[in-house]
């Protein structure tokens, strides 16, 4: 409503305006304005007051939000639709009729101030929209689970994100109101009572035919007053107008879908330059930018990067430097691991119909274990009558309850079933802790030699799970160094606990680790959990090494730019307080925030052709932050699509590590995954 009322008074503000709902930006200086007008919705007389709060220089950081408002307007001029924070083109959608899925092309755009000046950050993206509505989804559940229909709907619908096609807005479904239907009424902003059936018919021309369906509840974070607000602070949505986003599970492996979504560097570049050209060729969009003094380069920005030296990988009797594709499967399967665990007593659980394949599997494991330094005894075979979840869990629980010497549980499952995998892992990780490995039988079948390749990889993973050390890196690190990684998982459901994952190295070659998981209640201070984790970790380090680490490198994931100051000024000082529990102990710290969800892409240009940069590529200038010490690192080899870098922000460095040394440490830790022979 504010937007519409300001638009009606262009005679006062002028034609060149930018308004974000609360702040009005103008290129001219107005005297204070106060005028009385009638509100269209109810005829009530209100006062509009416009007063100057600040005069901004074009280079001011406070102009950045305003520049983004202007550019979003230019995107709308091109006919793009804002969905969430990104722009999409529904008219250019690829429709996969057979799979009932639409793929919308779009762009993630934002203007940021960097070391090299003002940059437009653009990423070519896609949005997956299912043609079926939530109502179709509920019908399918009803046919499959009549007795537990409501429970299954809550399990599969609540927590998901939907898009309402009539306004292209996204909502998270927080609950289902089984007591309300589209026949129920709500009060509009004008005070008029109207049913959902009549509202959708009058406002959007949508006919709601099924009148006994329940309504979906969305509880917005900010206080809003759109149609359908309920007393608990939620909005009610009708299922047939709500379409789930994202991939249906059954489409995940389809090449047809991935072919539309994955883009080569050349294709990605073409889409970016296409957007620049469309803005340049649109008189209205160009004029919108120009009247605010903004203009775009004709091409993407080109800069210089460098490649970190590749560190040597040590095995028991030798070392090697990885190839450029960062795969060292041949080396680690031909030479002995640094330390290998002997499997004396282990269980192999499988359905009866797979008994012939299991014999081949055990024989292959015994054949390939020798070169990597392992010794494997004959397993205790446990044959199941069927592959139901209940059969697996009941049998495993019975055996583990009576046996306390089991080193490993190896389960063979007949298909890619997440429910079965999750049940086995929950039992073996939480209820009756024992190292476990699950193999999908499909991965063992196919081309000759496939089983051998899979078994080699599985044995390397098993060796690590049992406490072995497959390899380590040749980077010289202090013997009193501790590397910590932490992340926070937030559930989609409101009011549920968050989970803090905390893992720390226990030796200087980064092959022994200690981990903690802490559950965090909503609104609980995170610093309490961090102090608990760090103090406990230091105690374990002392027990293993008879000393405390003098340098601590902490990787903190899950932090946005707006939260960096919170990490620096609040989280870190709170963690440092736990050092007081140890006498005369003040270690130096390096805290690095890891950001993976970024819209920055890099390419190499060779013979006028764009490709993904090689692993180890670092960019630490021009496109980096003007406020923080940060860099971009592409640490993996990209075989499909574009290689997307990770951004690392150093928020604290009391260890006085040089930036180059820090980058090498980060690069090595990024590549190091002890149970996988590659990046």
N, C-alpha and C positions, 0 to 999 in steps of 0.2 A: 504494500500500500504506500509506503514511503517513496518508493521509486516512481509510482504513478503520479503521486501528488507533486513531486518535484518536477516531473516532466511537464505537468500542466502549467508551470510557472517559469518557462524558459525566458519569458520577457524580462524577468528579474535576474536570473542567473546567467543568461546568455546560452547560446547553442552548444558551446564547448564545455562539457561537464563530465566528471567521473564521480560516481557515487557507489560506495560499497555497502550501504545500508545504515551507516552511522556517520561516516566522514565524507564530506563533499569537497572534491578537489576542483579548483578553478584556475585558469591561466591569467585571470584578472583579479584586481583587488576590489572587493565590494564593501560598501559601508554596512554596518550591522542592519540586518533586515528582520522585521517582525511583521507578519501579516496574518489576518484572520481569514480562514477559508472554511467552506463546508465539506465535510467528509462525504464522499459519494455513497458509501455503503449504508449509512444510516442518517445522513443529513445533519449530523451533529457539528456544531461550530468548534473548530480547533485553531490553535495558533502555531504557525510555522516560524521558528526563529533560526536565522542563519547568522552566526558570528565567527569572526576570524579567530583562530587558535594559534596558527603558526604560519610563517612564510618559509618555504622550503627551497633550498638550493637544489638544482637538478642532480647534483652528485650526492645528495643526502641519502643516508640509509632509509630514512622515513619515506622516501619516494618509492621504494621498491614495491610496497603493497599497491600503491597507486598505478605504477607501471603495469602490474599484473592485471589490475582492473581494466586498463585500456586495452591490453592485448587480448584479454578474454572477450572483449567487445568485438575486436577484429575477427576472432575465431567464429563468433556468432554470425558476423556479416557473411562469412564464407558458407553459412548454412549448417555448421556443425552444432551438435547437441551436447550440452554439458550433462554428464552422468557422473555423480560423485564429484571428483576433482579433475576429471579428464574429459576431453572432447572426443566425440565419436560421430561417425557418419552412417546412420541406419540405412540411408538410401543406397549406400555402396556395399551393403552386407552380402556376404556369401552364405547362401542358404543350402544346407545339407538336408534335403527333404527326407531322405531315408532314415536319418538319425535324429530328425526333428530338432535341429540345432541351427542357430544363426551365428555367424562370426562377423562382428562389427569392427571395421578398421577405425583407428583413432590415433590421437596424439596426447601425450602428457607434456604440458608446457608450463614453464615458470621462468620468471626473470630474476636473476640473482647477481649480486655484486661479487666479483672475484678479484684476485690479484691483478689480473690483466684488464679490468674494467667491468662494464656491464655486459652480461651474457644472457642469451636466451637459451635455456636448457630444454631440448626437445627430445622426446623418445617416441618412436613409432610403435604403437601397441595395438592390441586386439581385446575385444570383450566377447566372451562366449555367452549367448543368451539362448535358453531353451525355449523352443516353440510351445511346449506343454506348460500349462499354468500349474500353480500349487494345487488347484482343484483336481486337475488330471492326475497329479502325483498322489493325492489323497484317495482318489478312486482306485488307483493301482494297488495302494496299500490295503484298501478295504477288501479287494478281491483275494489278496494273499493272506491277510491276517485279520479275519473277521472278529475272532475272539479277543484279540489285543489291539484293536484298531486305533483307539485313542493313544495308547502307550507308544505304538509304533510311529504314529504321526508326530507326537511330541519329540520322540527320539530322532527322527529324520528331518523334521521341518524346523523345529526350534533351534536357533543358533545360526541358521542359514541366512544368506543375503539374497533379496529378491529385487527385481526392478519392476516398477509400474509403468507400463508402456504409454499410458495416457499423458504422463508428465516427465517420463524418462528420469525418474528419481529412484535412488536405491535405498532400501530399508533393511535392517536386520530384524528377523522375526524373533521376538523374545518370549512369546507365549501364544497359546490358542485359547480363545474364549468360546467354550462349547455351549454356553448359555445364551449367546446372542447370535442372531441371524441377520441377513440383509433386510428383513422386515423391520428391525429395530430402528429407532429414530435417534438423532443427535441434534444438538443446537448449533446452528451456524453463527458466524461472527455477527450477523445482522440480528440475531435473536430468534430467527425462524426455526421451527422444528421441522425436520425432514427425514424421511427414511433413507437408508443407503441405496435402495432400489431407485427411488426418485432422484436422489442426488446425482448418481452416476449417469442416469438417463438425461437429465437436464444439463449437467455441466460438461459431459464428455460424449454423449450420444451412445453410451454403453448400456446394453440391456442385460440385466442379471436375471437369468432364467431359473436357476436352482435356488429356491428360496429358503431351504432348510439347512444350508451349509453353515458351519461355524465361521467365526471371524478371526483374523490374525491380529495379534497385538505387537506393535512396535513402540518401544519406550525410548524417546530421543534423549540424548545427553543434555542438550540445552533446552531451556524452557521455550516451547513453541505453542502456537494456538491454531493449528490447521484443523480441517474438518475431522471429525471422528475422535476427538480427544475424550478419553475416559477419565473418571475421577482419580484413578491411580497415576495419572500423568502419562498415559499412553495414547497411541493413535490406532484406530481400528481400520484394517484393510480387508477387502473381500478377496478370497483366494483366486477367482478366475481372472482378476486383473493383475495378479502378482506372478512374475515369471522368475524361476530360479536362475542364478548366474553360475558360470563355471562349468567345468566338464562333468557330465554324468560319469560315474565310475566305469560304466561299460564302454565308454568312448576313449578312455585313457590311452590304449595302445594303438588306436586307429591311425594309420599313416595318412589317411585322407584329411583328418582334422589337423594333424601336426604339420602337414604340408602347407596348410593355409596360415598357420600361426608362426612357424619358424621362418626367419628371414636371414639370408646370407648378408654379410657386410655390404655387398654391392646393392642388394635390394633395399636394405635399411637406408643406405645413403640416398638412393633414388627417391624414397618416400620423403626423406627430410628436405631434399632440394625441391621436391614437388610442392611441399607446403610453402617454402620460401617463394617459389615462382607464383603460386596462386595468390599469395598476399600481394606480391608486387604487381601482378596483372589485374588485381581487383581495384578499380579506382576508389571505391568506397572504403575498403579496408586500408589501403595505402593512405587515404586522406585522414582516416581516424588516427593513425599513428603520427602522421606528419603534423597535424594541428597541435600535437603535444610535443613536437620536436623530436620524435623518435623515428629511427630508420633502421632497417635490417641489412646486414651484409648479404651479398649475393650468393655466398657459399658458406659451408661449415668452416669453423675455425681450424687452422693448421698450426701445429706446434711440434716441439721436439721432445722425445722421450729417451729413456735409456733402459738397458736390460741388465738386471742383476746377475752377477756370476753364479753359475749353478754349483751348489755344494756337493761334495762327494758323499756317496752312500757306503757305509761300512757293513760288511758281512763278517762271518766268523773268521774266514781266512783271506779276505781280500776286500777291495773297494772298487768303486766305479763311479763315473759321472753319468747321470741319466741322459738319454737322448732328448731331442727337442720336443717330442710328443709326450714326454714325461710318463713313459711306461717302462717299467723295469721287471716285467713278469719273467722274461727269460733268465735274467741274472739271478733272481731270488729263488727260482725253482730248480736251478742247477747247482747252487752252492748252499752250504749249510747256514742256517740262521745263527745269529750270535748266541742265543741260548734256546734250546728246544725242550719241551716237556714230553715225557714218556706217558702215553695213555695206557695205563694198566687195567683200569676197570671203568668201562663206559657202556652206556645203553644205546641201542639202536631200535627205535620204535617206528613201525610201518604197517600199512594195511596189508592184509593177507595176499591180495591180488598182485602186489608188487614184489613178491618174494624172489622172483628170478632177477629182477633189476637190482634188488638189495644185495644179492650174492655178487653181482658184477661190481657194485659200488664198493663193497668191502675189499674185494680183490684189488681194485684200482687204488684204493687208499693205501693198501700195504705196498703196492708197487711204487707209488710216487712219494711216500713219506721218507724213504731213505736219503735221497739227494738233499732234502731240506733239513736233515739232521734229526728227524723225529722217529720214534719207535712206537708202533701201534699194536697192541694185543688184540686178540679176537674179542669182538663185542658180545655183550649179552643181548641176544635178539629177542625182541618183544613183538609178537605178531598180533595185530588187531583184526577183529572180525569185520569191521566196517570203518569208514572214515568220518563218522559223526563226531562233533565236538565233545559230546558227553563221553564217548568211548575213549578218546585220547586222554581227557582230563582225569577220568576215573581210574584208568589204568596207570597213568604216570603218577598220580597221587598215591595210589596203593603201593607201587614199587619204591618210590622215594621215601615214603613213610616208614618202610622197613629196612632200607639200606642207607647207611651213612658214609659209605666209601665211594660213592659214585663221583667220578671226576667230571663227566660230561654226559649230557643227554642230547642225542642226535635224533631228530624227528623228520621223517619223510612224509610230505603231504602231497595229495594228488592234484591240487589245483591252486591257483593264486587266491586263496580265501583269507581276507583280512581278519574275519571274525575268529577263524581257527588259529591263525598265527598269533593274534592278540591274546587269546585265551591261554595258549601254551606259554607265551612270554610272561603273562601276568602270574601264572602259577610258578614258573621257574625263577622269576626275578623278585617277586614280592612274597608269595605265600610259602613256598618251599625253596629257598635260594639254592640254585645249582647252575653252573655254566651250561648254556644250551645253544644249539644250532638247529635251525630249521631249513630244510632244502625242499624246494618245489620240484617235483619229479619232472616237470616239463623242461627244466633247465638241464637235465641230465640226458635228455633224448634228442635225437636229430642226427647231425653229421657225425661221421666217424671221428673219434678223437675228442669230441665235445666233452664227454664225461671226464676224461683225464684233465682237461683244462679247468673245468669247474672244480674238480676235487682238489687240484693244486691250490686254487684260491681259497677254498673252504678250509683246508688244513692250515694255511697261514693265519686265517682268522681264528681258528680253534686254538692254535699255539698262543696267540695273544690273549685270548680269553682265559687260558689256563695259567697265565703269568709268564709266558715265554717272551723273548725279545727277538723279533725277526731281523731288524736292521736298525741302524741309527745314522745320524748325519755327522759329517766331518767338521761342522762349524764349531770353532773353539768357544765354549761357554764357561763362565765361572762355575766352580764347583759349589759355590754357595749361592746359586741362582735358583729362584723358584718362578715358574711360569704358571699363571692362573688364568682360567677362562670361565666366564660366567654369563648366563643369559636368564631371562625371565619369560615364562610362558603364561600368557593371559587367556583364560577361557572365554569363549564367545558368550557364555551364559552369564547373566548378571548375578551378582551376589555370591559367586563361587570363588574358591581359592585360586590364587596364582601360585606358580611353582618356580622356585629359584634353583637352577642347576649350577653347581660350583665344582670345578675340577682343578687340581693343582699337581704339578710335577713333584716327584719325591727324589729325583736324582738329576745330575747335571747333563746327562745325555737324553733326557726327556723320554725315558722308556718305562718309568714306574710312576703311577698316578694314584692320587687319592681323590675321591669324589664325595660330595654331599648333595642331598636334595632337601630343600626346606619349603614347606607349604606356608603361603602368605595369605592371611585373611584380608578381605577388602578394607581399604583405608588404613591398614597397618603400616607402620614406618618400615621401609625396606632396610634402613640402616641397622635395625635390630638383628635382622637375619644375616646381613653381611658380616657384622662383628662376630656373630656366632660361628659362621662358616670359617672366617679367616683365623680366629683364635684356635679352633679345633684343628685346622689344617697345619698351623705352625707347630702345634703340639705333636702331631703325627710326624712332621718333618724332623723334629728334634729326636723323636724316638728312633727313627730310622738312621739318621746321620750323626747323632750326638752333637749337633750344633743347629743354630738357626740360620735361615738364609739372610745374606747381607744385601741382596738385590732381589726385588720382586717386580716382575713384569705382569701386569694385569690387563687382560683383554675383556672389555665390557661390551656385550652385544645388546641390541634392542634399545638404543638411545638415539633420539632425533636431535637435530641441531638446536631446537628450542630447549632441550634438556641438558645440554652440555654444561652450562653453568651450574645446574643442580648437582651434577656429578662432581664437578671441581670444588664447589663451595660447601657442599653438604655431605655427599656420600663418602668422598675420600677422607675428610677429617674424621668422620665417624668411624671408618675402618681403622684409621691410624691410632685411635684411642685404645684398640686392643693390644697395641705394642706395649702399653704401660703394664700389662700383666706379666711381662718378662723383664727381669732385672737388666738395666743398662742396655736396652735394646731399641734402636732406632734405625731400621734398615732404609736404604734408598728405594724409591718406587718409581716405576714408569707405568702410567695408566693410558691405555690406548682404547679408544672407542671404535668399534667395528661397525660399519654401515654397509649392508649388502643390498638393501632395497633403495637403489639410486637410479636416476634416469640418465646418467652420464655414460656415453659409449665412446670407445676409441677404435680407430682403424689404422692399419698401416697402408700406405699408398705405394704400390710398386707397378711401374709401367702403366700408370693411370688406371690401375685396378685396385679396388679396396678389398682388404682381407683382415682377419682377426690378428691382433698383435701376438708375437710369440710369448710364451710363458716367461714370467719374470719382468715384464714391461712395467716401468715405473714412470709416473708423471707427477712431479712435485713443484710445479711452477705455473704461472699464468692462469690456469683454470682452477687453482686451489683457493681456499678461503683466505680472505684478507684479515680475518679475526683469529684464526686458529692455525696451529702448525699441523698440516695434514698432507696426505699424498694418496694417489690412486695406485693400486697394484693389481695387475692381471696375473694371477698365479697359476692358472690352469690352462690346459690345452683344450681348445674348443673344436669339437668335431662336427657340431651342428649349430646353425644359427650364429649369432654374434657373441663374441667373447665379452662378457660384462665384467668390468673391474669391481673391486671392493675398495671403499674409501676407509682410510685409517686416520683418525684424529688423535694426536697426542695431546692430552689435556694436562698431564703432569710428567715431569722428567727431572727428579731430584738425583738420579743416578748419573746425570751428565753424559748420557749416551749421545754420541754424534748422530745426526739425522741419517747418515749413510749406514752406520752400524745398526741403528734401529730398524731401518728398512730391510737389512739382511736378516735380522732376527725374525722380523714379521714374515718375510718371504719364506724362510725355512719352516717356521711354524705353520704357515699356510699350506705348505706341501706335505707336511709330515702327518701321515695317517698310518699308524703302525700296522694295521691289518689289511692294508690295500696297497698293491704295487703300482701306484700311479697317483695323479693329482685329482 
